[in-house]
């Protein structure tokens, strides 16, 4: 009986020891498993931070790209500005005829007077001399076509600007008090089926090569037949 009890006691101790050993192994395995799991996690953290850092760099690069793009817009704006200046410097059709003259030599709106002479009617045509007179104290030169439109006193336009008729002509040198003229041309009512425009009150004029305008009374000039032309300037006043 005593021997049986001793054997049972030893068996319990062996079983308990086995359980303890199994528990220890299980705990070790768990710790190793947790350590293994934590290692990739901790290794992933620098990778994530590096990726974040890499992401920050492209983000910074994108910002830099945006700055470059904005910087790229500045030259574009400057180019446009330069392009605008170049366009302003390119002579127009009327300016090109006056390009042989210096700016100081050209007759300007400030040193001239303007008037519309009496009409000359014949063979269904009506012509008016548009007279420029040098009222300055020194000689100046006109060359080319004036820009001409008809308007009312409130500034509202009548019809369309005059079209150019004939050649560009030569330079006309005006001493103080001398005049040059261009000829405005239209046709009599009934010559064409195209209806006449309303009667105008003023002639609005840009002298050849000038960006400054002048006005004078239109004598009630009315364009008919859709014909409204202007010649280049010529010497003399024609009345």
Phi and psi in degrees as a GROMACS rama.xvg file:
@    title "Ramachandran Plot"
@    xaxis  label "Phi"
@    yaxis  label "Psi"
@TYPE xy
-61.2662  -40.4093  UNK-2
-65.2908  -38.5483  UNK-3
-64.1596  -42.298  UNK-4
-63.0117  -43.4563  UNK-5
-61.5368  -40.9571  UNK-6
-64.0181  -41.2048  UNK-7
-64.1399  -38.5864  UNK-8
-64.7947  -42.3263  UNK-9
-64.5453  -40.4828  UNK-10
-60.9315  -40.411  UNK-11
-65.8666  -40.202  UNK-12
-64.2252  -41.5008  UNK-13
-62.8047  -43.1434  UNK-14
-64.4329  -41.6304  UNK-15
-63.7818  -42.5849  UNK-16
-62.2058  -39.1412  UNK-17
-63.7131  -41.7064  UNK-18
-62.5399  -42.1552  UNK-19
-62.9061  -44.1537  UNK-20
-62.5298  -43.0975  UNK-21
-63.309  -41.6502  UNK-22
-62.741  -41.6556  UNK-23
-63.4106  -43.8095  UNK-24
-63.4194  -40.416  UNK-25
-62.5708  -43.4353  UNK-26
-62.3577  -42.0107  UNK-27
-62.3317  -44.6024  UNK-28
-60.7712  -40.6423  UNK-29
-64.5604  -42.8289  UNK-30
-63.0009  -41.9294  UNK-31
-63.4617  -39.879  UNK-32
-64.4788  -43.8394  UNK-33
-65.0109  -38.2892  UNK-34
-64.9765  -41.6996  UNK-35
-65.4346  -38.3444  UNK-36
-69.268  -36.9582  UNK-37
-73.3272  -30.1699  UNK-38
-63.2158  -51.0207  UNK-39
-59.9366  -35.3535  UNK-40
-64.7258  -45.442  UNK-41
-69.822  -32.8258  UNK-42
-70.0146  -32.235  UNK-43
-71.3151  -28.287  UNK-44
-62.2863  -50.3356  UNK-45
-60.3427  -38.4174  UNK-46
-61.4384  -41.7204  UNK-47
-64.9562  -42.5475  UNK-48
-67.0763  -35.6334  UNK-49
-66.2536  -41.2499  UNK-50
-64.5171  -38.6528  UNK-51
-64.0667  -41.454  UNK-52
-63.5506  -41.7827  UNK-53
-63.9436  -38.6059  UNK-54
-64.2048  -36.6234  UNK-55
-64.9819  -37.712  UNK-56
-64.4453  -49.4665  UNK-57
-59.2192  -36.1338  UNK-58
-62.0769  -43.2918  UNK-59
-63.4454  -38.7663  UNK-60
-63.7839  -37.8999  UNK-61
-63.4422  -41.4703  UNK-62
-62.4402  -44.5529  UNK-63
-59.4049  -38.9896  UNK-64
-62.8744  -38.9645  UNK-65
-64.8117  -39.801  UNK-66
-64.635  -40.5074  UNK-67
-64.9585  -37.641  UNK-68
-64.1758  -43.1941  UNK-69
-64.1753  -40.3201  UNK-70
-64.1977  -33.6585  UNK-71
-66.882  -29.8624  UNK-72
-70.448  -31.5236  UNK-73
-62.3969  -50.2062  UNK-74
-59.0239  -35.1943  UNK-75
-62.2614  -43.5797  UNK-76
-64.4768  -40.558  UNK-77
-65.1293  -38.9149  UNK-78
-63.081  -41.6282  UNK-79
-62.5911  -40.4307  UNK-80
-63.7871  -44.3626  UNK-81
-63.1826  -40.9206  UNK-82
-58.4159  -39.2892  UNK-83
-63.1543  -43.6547  UNK-84
-62.3289  -40.2421  UNK-85
-62.4033  -40.1028  UNK-86
-64.8045  -38.8535  UNK-87
-64.4518  -30.3751  UNK-88
-84.3331  -17.3112  UNK-89
-71.7917  122.338  UNK-90
-68.4137  141.359  UNK-91
-78.4372  -178.436  UNK-92
-61.702  -40.8244  UNK-93
-75.0039  -35.2128  UNK-94
-68.737  -32.2685  UNK-95
-63.8772  -32.3589  UNK-96
-71.9209  -22.8638  UNK-97
-100.147  6.18361  UNK-98
-67.2323  -18.6968  UNK-99
-74.9629  -13.2763  UNK-100
-96.9002  149.873  UNK-101
-80.5967  159.7  UNK-102
-61.0709  -35.6568  UNK-103
-72.5485  -19.9643  UNK-104
-90.0639  -21.4902  UNK-105
-73.2996  139.413  UNK-106
-70.6671  133.355  UNK-107
-118.865  167.936  UNK-108
-59.3833  -31.4676  UNK-109
-69.9017  -27.2874  UNK-110
-113.306  22.4742  UNK-111
-133.309  157.372  UNK-112
-109.784  160.977  UNK-113
-136.45  139.759  UNK-114
-151.269  157.852  UNK-115
-104.966  121.136  UNK-116
-76.2699  177.671  UNK-117
-67.1089  150.151  UNK-118
-71.552  150.138  UNK-119
-121.087  109.138  UNK-120
-108.533  131.974  UNK-121
-174.03  138.239  UNK-122
55.5738  37.5122  UNK-123
81.3002  1.61581  UNK-124
-110.071  149.562  UNK-125
-127.459  127.416  UNK-126
-127.281  141.504  UNK-127
-127.401  130.322  UNK-128
-78.6844  129.061  UNK-129
-101.283  109.169  UNK-130
-102.883  125.711  UNK-131
-105.937  128.79  UNK-132
-122.959  131.934  UNK-133
-75.0767  111.325  UNK-134
-104.25  9.15461  UNK-135
-82.4525  -174.758  UNK-136
-100.877  -0.92336  UNK-137
-139.294  162.489  UNK-138
-68.7782  150.676  UNK-139
-146.439  171.351  UNK-140
-127.43  139.262  UNK-141
-117.04  143.569  UNK-142
-157.588  132.254  UNK-143
107.482  -162.444  UNK-144
-98.6313  136.905  UNK-145
-79.9625  156.909  UNK-146
-92.7538  124.546  UNK-147
-129.705  132.636  UNK-148
-136.646  159.63  UNK-149
-107.484  138.114  UNK-150
-140.398  168.123  UNK-151
-94.0505  171.471  UNK-152
-64.8983  -24.4466  UNK-153
-82.9492  3.38448  UNK-154
91.0456  -5.37383  UNK-155
-70.5907  137.865  UNK-156
-74.6216  152.759  UNK-157
-118.868  114.169  UNK-158
66.3098  -147.11  UNK-159
-117.204  160.529  UNK-160
-60.2747  153.317  UNK-161
-65.3924  143.492  UNK-162
-93.5455  156.887  UNK-163
-80.0672  139.699  UNK-164
-126.605  130.218  UNK-165
84.4918  -172.528  UNK-166
-79.9672  172.466  UNK-167
-72.7289  -16.1113  UNK-168
72.5704  179.654  UNK-169
-107.944  178.935  UNK-170
-72.7008  139.466  UNK-171
-116.883  115.447  UNK-172
-88.8485  124.833  UNK-173
-114.248  117.489  UNK-174
-77.0184  161.728  UNK-175
-50.9582  128.792  UNK-176
91.3362  -13.3922  UNK-177
-84.7108  159.998  UNK-178
-127.605  156.775  UNK-179
-133.725  162.889  UNK-180
-143.869  154.442  UNK-181
-116.639  159.997  UNK-182
-112.471  125.851  UNK-183
-92.0364  137.824  UNK-184
-132.992  135.203  UNK-185
-143.77  -170.786  UNK-186
-125.282  163.502  UNK-187
-67.6007  152.137  UNK-188
-61.794  137.486  UNK-189
94.165  -14.524  UNK-190
-67.5768  -30.7422  UNK-191
-131.8  157.382  UNK-192
-75.7535  -14.0287  UNK-193
-67.2521  127.892  UNK-194
-66.2523  155  UNK-195
-76.0441  155.169  UNK-196
-78.6601  171.714  UNK-197
-66.8095  155.822  UNK-198
-68.5616  135.312  UNK-199
-90.3629  168.322  UNK-200
-117.054  -29.4336  UNK-201
-135.327  151.47  UNK-202
-104.049  123.963  UNK-203
-103.168  121.949  UNK-204
-132.667  136.434  UNK-205
-104.636  115.863  UNK-206
-58.7291  156.207  UNK-207
-52.9967  129.584  UNK-208
73.2006  9.56842  UNK-209
-112.161  149.62  UNK-210
-105.785  4.06532  UNK-211
-103.969  136.054  UNK-212
-97.5088  162.766  UNK-213
-136.382  156.159  UNK-214
-134.399  154.737  UNK-215
-152.247  161.765  UNK-216
-61.4315  144.805  UNK-217
-96.9473  -1.08329  UNK-218
57.8926  27.0313  UNK-219
71.5609  22.2235  UNK-220
-51.8162  129.182  UNK-221
-126.993  125.898  UNK-222
-86.5153  132.672  UNK-223
-126.637  158.391  UNK-224
69.4675  9.9934  UNK-225
69.6616  13.5324  UNK-226
-104.205  116.982  UNK-227
-146.16  103.09  UNK-228
-121.748  160.1  UNK-229
-139.077  139.842  UNK-230
-93.7863  170.688  UNK-231
-70.5134  162.42  UNK-232
-70.6103  147.853  UNK-233
-133.896  160.378  UNK-234
-69.4919  149.248  UNK-235
95.2154  171.33  UNK-236
-110.283  -25.3561  UNK-237
55.9422  41.1863  UNK-238
